[in-house]
């Protein structure tokens, strides 16, 4: 894949985001998404001007287990009365 106006191609190394023109992005979207999933940032350009950026999503934060420890009343763990269980179906 070549890039417009001498910008680094998506395959070249370097800390700057890769620049890819829109037509190339349409043609090679799956390959570009694979690079983004691996942590690479890619700039999409139209007529040599940057218009958008493909960036990896931040991973979902891990849930912290036990954060309510000591805050839930012991009655929470008691069995429900029969009449309430019937209302739940």
N, C-alpha and C positions, 0 to 999 in steps of 0.2 A: 504494500500500500504506500503510495506516495502522499506527500502533504503539500499544501499550497505554499507558494512563495518561500521555499527553502526551509520551512519549519521542520522540526524533527519528525521523523516518521514514527508511527506507533511502535515499531520494533526497536528504535534506537534507545540506548540507555540514557539516564539523566534524571535529575530531580524534578525538572519542570514537567507539567502535564503535556501529554502528546496532543498535537493538533491534527484533526482529520476533517476534510471537507464533508459537507452534508451528503453528497452523492456517494462518496466512499463509505460513510457511516451506514447509509441505506443498504449498500451492497454487502457490507461486512459486519452487520449489526451483531450477529451471534458471536463472532470472534472478539469484537470490541467489548461486549458484555462479559465474556469470559475474562478478559484482561481487567475489567473493572471489578469483577468479583474477586480477583486475586489482589486487589488493593490499588490498582493503577487509576490515575485520573486522566480523563480524555476530554479535550476541548473540541467542540464542534464549531466549524467555521463556514461562513458563506461568503464567497468572493474575498477570501483572505481575512475577513473580520470575525473574531470570536463572537458566537451568539449563544452558546450553551455549554454546559459542562456535565459530563457523565462522571459521577463519583460513587464510590461504594457507600452503602447505607451503614450507619452505625449499628452494631449488633444490639439486639434487644437486651436491656439490662436484666441481669439475673435476679430472680426473686429471692429475697432474704427469708429463709425459714426461721420461725421462732420469734419474729419481731413482736408478736402479741403475747409472748410468754409473761404470765403474771397479770395480764390485763383482762382475761376472760374468766368470768365467774364460774365456779365449779358446777353450778346449776345448769350451765350450758350443756354439759355432758350427761345430764340425767335423762333417762328415757322420757319420751313425750307421753302425755296421758292418752288413753285409748280414744277419747272423743276427738282430740286433735289429729291423731293419726288417721281416723276415718275421714276427716275433712280433706286430708291430703290425697286421698284416693287409695 
